[in-house]
């Protein structure tokens, strides 16, 4: 386990000297099977695997859950070790931000939609901390879940725009038995809220199925999902069908698209998304992963 | 000579494989002895030296001199070769910006003063292109002139804030015989303007001397420089005494400080700066380099 940037750099240099490649799995901790699936993917690629655990204050807005975000480093450490993480990097806020940053990253239009509308500055904070982690670890590949789809696309775009020498690998969302996307924030849910939360993935999968079966008008899919969510008493923040390329809204599903939604269940904000593939028949939903 | 990112990466990988370290000298071309002094410094450190030549549109504002910025790549190539540059990187605008960037760098307070006041967005553009060059070349050390002092401090701060794995080396300003700091923009000056332009460095050196001799009140030094510049018919944009640390204005020269000035000589904007060292006697002006 390393807590300082210099320890990480020394460790990485040693691995490089041994001819190893480096895989990075950046997390905010409170690990679940989604995080661990990223580690397994990195292991399978043959990397020495660095996992970072850092609840990044820069990506939380005022009134958000930075203070109460769940943390359990002892449990995380055991899970990481058991899954084959080679180095766990758990920096303090002071190690990552010894002073207020003068230079940060700024995300353009890609951040001014979907989750960005209710979380101004969030993706600037994400891009900044991920760039820092990339500079500290210098991984060959970095692994992110598709569950945070807008984040994934923004990080991939950051890598392209800034020529970062790293490959960003998006990995399928891991789900509970009833379809709920795994998230550290699921622990906020009361048993009753937890039951209702399953409607989110169910509505999205239903739309993905209808799309494959021939419903290619985005408005129709969005309306159907919105209705199912509202009927289940979930407060809809957005439901949106967008191009995978630039997250721009589409009218017709005639190219690689994604259907994304954010809801509130009680006080808890949940997000999820599925791939939309028009006319692909009744195939397996690509965003679903059996565990 | 390389024009593409992939050529540079292949070349750098090869040098790394041979056990070489890499030094980067980023420039906008139209090379003068200032640029070449950076190359010599990088050679002396034993690096394989990459020089980039790229007139970066992102750091020019509307109405600035992007279009007429002097370019002479054939001459630059000869000078670079003669000085021992190992790889000249001359990307096109399309190679650096294949599309409008979604993710850029943003500089805080350090950019909201001095040159930043008349050139909004300038240092964001500088930070963004330099980060890209750092990611493309992955140098061990990068060399910048002290002549663009605010730029140098912003790049050093960027490296610290974003944990970039590169060491930024600031190198002394190289000057013409009459003290004028070398700059590609000096070629804009008419013979008469060129003569008057020498007052800029002369006034700054005079203030540095007075400071060493005991004048430690910043306002007094600033006023004296302003007066000399105005008397010579130079239009003063700013004269400012700041801490080297954070470029914050000081009242007293009682720590490492810098005296910076920007003027217009006719249509041409010129900048220069000197170190302020209180009570150091009549020593050699540290910003002056004999060629």
Interface residues (C-beta under 8 A of the other chain):
Chain A: X5 X9 X100 X101 X102 X103 X104 X105 X106 X107 X108 X109 X110 X124 X127 X128 X131 X132 X135 X136 X138 X154 X157 X158 X161 X162 X163 X164 X165
Chain B: X5 X9 X100 X101 X102 X103 X104 X105 X106 X107 X108 X109 X110 X124 X127 X128 X131 X132 X135 X136 X138 X154 X157 X158 X161 X162 X163 X164 X165
